[in-house]
Amino acid sequence: MGGVVLKRDLRYPLKIRAVWFDEDSKKVCWINTLKLPFQEEVYCSDDPGRVAKAIVDMEIRGAPAIGVAAALAVGAYSTRISGLPLGDFKERVEEAIDTLWRTRPTAYNLFYALKRLRRVLEEGVAGGVEPPVLSRRILEEALEVMWEDVESNIMIGEHGAELIPDGATILTHCNAGALATSAFGTAEAVMRVAWYKGKRIRVIATETRPMLQGARLTVWELVKEGIPVTLITDNMAGYVIRKGLVNAVIVGADRVTREGYVVNKIGTYMIALAAKRHGVPFYVAAPTSTIDLSSTVNDVVIEERNPWEVKHVLGRPITLEEADALNYAFDITDPDLVTAIITEKGVVYPPFRESLERIMGGR
């Protein structure tokens, strides 16, 4: 595909890809994370509705991966309908963007990516660009979103690895690895680069109820890398920190507000409190596409998912079906609990209101 960059030279191998564009089929492909670690199922589609369902159902999960998948879905779909008249093309692509926009309320990367594609669409339509050319521009922008994610993750790993001493044990929550991004990961990027540089790290992974992303996904990724990993239950985190078994905590983020509040998988706040209490550094690894300078903590919408997820484990009931359950998917960690935020542009320290604006260039 002339002009469309499908491959780039990177300094580290991409052993695991969560979301990518398939050149032959012209579709967006993803690993169905619901089937891991027991089955590595790959699904491909150019239907925005199918990709939206994959995001809602958490076949695709993790803020960066959601943003990349949504962008590639619009790119693949625009390629499929590039034979339509410009007016019909614009209407259909806008419908696709709207469908994907409504999938998950908390992940800022989703809106960041779709805003970029909407801008390309609107500029092309205003300039009278015909659909075959405009669809290529949309796909190019979608691929740029993907490659920016990969490259920013690698840089997060480079910056973060400098903070990790040789022999450190790192506690992480949920999955902020390659499966939460297009590849390489955020929190796990720090672990990967530290490991590649010869640091003898170990990882403690929380199971992460109710969807078990830590047990199913983080452990699977680290085992594939050969990085030593120990799985614990979520309610064990405070004790292992208290016992002195943890040298640093590294988590990802679904959104960082302009004051430095970190929105991440439910359970993150409790770990941050324990880390603060016992003097353990608490690091957040996140690309700048996750930082939302336009929002405050009061603007954050915390997704509340189906209570069914709490009442079942791997599809099997663990309580009475008629029991009430609450299922907040994320929580909010206060800025004073965060030691630093590791971005692709460097490590950001408190006070976050000033430092985040500075690293984002004031935007």
N, C-alpha and C positions, 0 to 999 in steps of 0.2 A: 504494500500500500504506500505509494509514493507520498512522502512528506509526513507520514504518520510514524512516530518513533515507538516501536514495540519492544526494543531492547536497549539497554544502556550498560556501559562498563561500570561495575561497582567494585569497591575495594574488598568486599566480603561476599561469600556465597549466599544465595537466597535458597536455603534448604527447604523452606516451607513457604508456600504462597497461599494466602487465604482467598484473595480475589484477583482476577486478572482478565484481560481481553484476549479471546482466542481469534487469531488472524484468519484461520481457515473458515470457521463457522460464522465469524463476525458477531459473536455473542459474548456476553459477560459470563465468566465461569467462577464458581466458588466451591470450597470444601464445605459440605454440610456439617457444621460443628455439632449439631444435635446427635450425630451418629458416632462421633469420636468418644473414646479412643478405640472402640472395637471395630469400627468400619470406616474406611476412608472413601466416602461417597462424594463424587464431583458432579455438580449439576451446572448446565449452561442454558442461558435463555437470552432472548432479545425482547422479551415481553416485560414492560415496566410493572405490570400488575403482579407477575410471578416474582420478580425481584422484590417488590414491596412486601409480598407475603413472606418471602424468605427473611426479610429484615424484621418484620413484626413477630414471626414465629421463632426468631433467633437462630435460624440456620446460619445467617450472617450476623455477627454481633461484635461489639467493640466500636467506639465512636469513629476512629479513623477508617476502619473497614466498612462501616455503614456509609460514610461519606463517599469513599471510593466506589463502592458497589452502586450507589445511587447515580453517581456521575457516569460510570461506564454503562449503566442501564440506559440512561438517556442517550449516550453516544451510540450504543448498539441499535437502539430503536430508531433514532434519527437516520441512521444508515439504511435501515430496512425500509423506511417510508420516504426515502429521498426522491422517489419518482412522482410524488404528489405535487400539485400546484402550490405556490408559496403560501397562500392563505390557509389552505388545508394543512400544510406541513406545520406552520406556526401553531395552529390550533391544537394539533395532535401532540406536538412536543410540549406545549404548555400544559396540556392535560397530564402528560407523563410526569412532568416536574411536580405538579400539584399532588398527584397520587403518591409519589415518593416522599414529598414534603411532610405528609400526614402520618408517616409510619412510626416515628419515635420522637417524643417531645423534648428529651433531655440532651441528646447528642448534638453538640454545636457543629461538629464537622459536617453533619448532614446538610445543614442550612448553608454553611460556608461553601460547600461544593456546588449545591444546586443554584445558589445565587450567581456563581461564576458562569455556569452554563446558561442561565437565563439571560445574563448580560450579553453573552456571545450571540444568542438567538435574537435578542432585541436589536442589537447593533447590526446584525446581518439583514434582518427584515427591513430595518430603517434604510439600509443602503441598497435594498433591492437585490440582494445576493440570491441566486437561484438555489433551490434545495440541494442539488448534488454537491455544490461547493460549500454551502452552509452546513450540511450534515458532516462534511469532512472537518470543518472548523470546530464543530461541536465535539466530535470524537477526539480531535487533537487536544482540545481543552480538557476533556475527561481523562485522557491518557496523561496529560500534564499533572492533573490532580493526583493520579496514581503514582507517577514517578517522584513528584515532590514529597509524597508521603514516604516512599521507600528511602529517599535520600535524606529526608529530615530525621527519620528513625535512626539511620546509621550515624548521623551527627549527634543525635541524642546519646547514642551509645558511646561515642568518642568522648563527649564532655562528661558524661556520668561515670564512665569507667575510672576517670581520674580521682573520683571521690571515694572509690572502693579500695580499701587496703588489701594487700595480699593475705589470703587465709580467712577472709571475712565470711560470716554467715549472714545471708540476706533473707529477710522475711518479705514475701509478696502476697497480695490478696487478689482474688479473681484471676483473670487472664489478661495481661497487657503485653502479650507476645505477638508473634507473627500472625496468629489467628484472630487478633483484635485489630489488625491493620491490613494493608495490602501485602506486607511481608516484613520480617525482621523484628517488629515490635517496638514498644516504647520502654516500659520498665525492663522487659526482658532484653531489649537492645543493650542496656547497660550491662546486664549479666553476660550477654553473648560477647561483647567487645572485651570486657574484663577477662573472660575465659580465653578468647583468642589471643590476648596479650600475655597469657601465661599465668594469670593470677589464680591461685588455688581457692576459688570461692566454693561455697555450698549454699543451697537455697532451701528455705522452709516455705512450703506452699500451703495456704489454707484451702480447705475443700470448697468453700464458697457456696453455701446454700442460698436459694433453693435449686439453682440450675447446675451447681457443681462444676463451674468453669475451672476452678483450681484443680480439682481432682481429675477431671476429664481432659482438660486442655493444657494447662500449664505443665502438669507432670508429663504428659505425652510429649510436649515440645522439648522439655529439658532432657528427658530420657533420650530423645532422638539426637540431641546435641552432645550427649555424654556428660552433661553437667550434673553433679551429685544433687539430688533433691529428696527431701523428706516431706511427706504429706501429714498435715495435722487437721483436726477438726477446727471449725471457726472459733468455738468457745475455749480453745486451748491457747489462743494467741497471746492473751494477756499473761498467762502463766509462763510461757516460754520466754517472753520478754523479761518478766520479773526475775526469772531464774538465770538471766545473763547469757542465754543461748543465741541471742540476736545482736549483731553489730550494726545493722542498718535495716530500715524498712524502705522498700521502693514500690510504689504503686503507680498506676496510670491515672487518667482522668477523662471524664466525658465532657467536662466544661470547667474552665477556670474563670471566675468573674474578675472584674477590674480591681476589686479590693483584695483578691487573692484567695477567696473562698474556693475550695476544691470540691466539685461534684463528682463522685465516683461510686463504684459498686457498694451497695449496702453492706455495712460492716467495717468500712474504711475508717469512719469516725472513731469507733471503739479502739481500733488498733492505734490510731494517732494519739488518743488519750493515754494509752498505756505506754507508748513510746516516749511521750513527753514526760510522764511521771518518772520514768527510769533512765532518762538522759540518752535515749537511743535516737540517732538522726532519722528523721522522717522525710524522705525525698519523694517528690511527685515528678514523674517523667511524662512530658506532654509536648507535642508539637505546637507551634504558635497558632495553627489552625484550630486548636482547641480553646485558645484564650479569647474570650469575648469581652472586649473593652466597653462594649455598649451596654452590658448588663451588670446589675448589682445582685447581691444574694436574694433580694426581694423579688427579682424577675424570674428566678429559677423555677421551672415546673418539674417536680419530681414525679416520674412515671410510676403509676400504681398498676401493677400487672394482675393477671387473673389469679385469684386465691388458689385455684386448682394446683398451681405450681408448688405452693407451700405444702399442700396436703398429699403430694405424691413425690416419690423419688424414682427416677428412671421409669416413669409411667405406672408405678405400683403405689397403691394407697398406703399411707402410714398412719392415718387417723380416720375417724368417722366422717363419712361423706357429708353429713349434715352439719359438721362443725364449722364455725366461722373461722376465717383466717385473714390476715392482713399481709399484703405483698408489695411493700415499697421496694422498687428496684435499685434506688440510689440513696445516698445520704450526703450530707454536707460537712466538710471538715474546715474548721476555722483557720484563718491565716496564722494565728499565733502558735498553732500546732505543727506548722510546716517549716522544716529547716530550710529547704530550697526547692525551687522548681527547675527541672532540667529540661531545656528546650534545645532545638537544633541550632539556635543562635548563641547559646551559652547558658550558664547556670545563673538563675535569678534568685537573689536573696531579699529578705525583708528590708525596708518596708515595701510590700508588693505593689501598692497603688502607684508608687513612683517608678519602681524598677520594671514592672510589667509594661507600663506606658513607654518607658525608655527603650526596652528591647523590641517593642512592636513599632517603633518609629513614630509614636504619637497617634497612630491611626485608631 
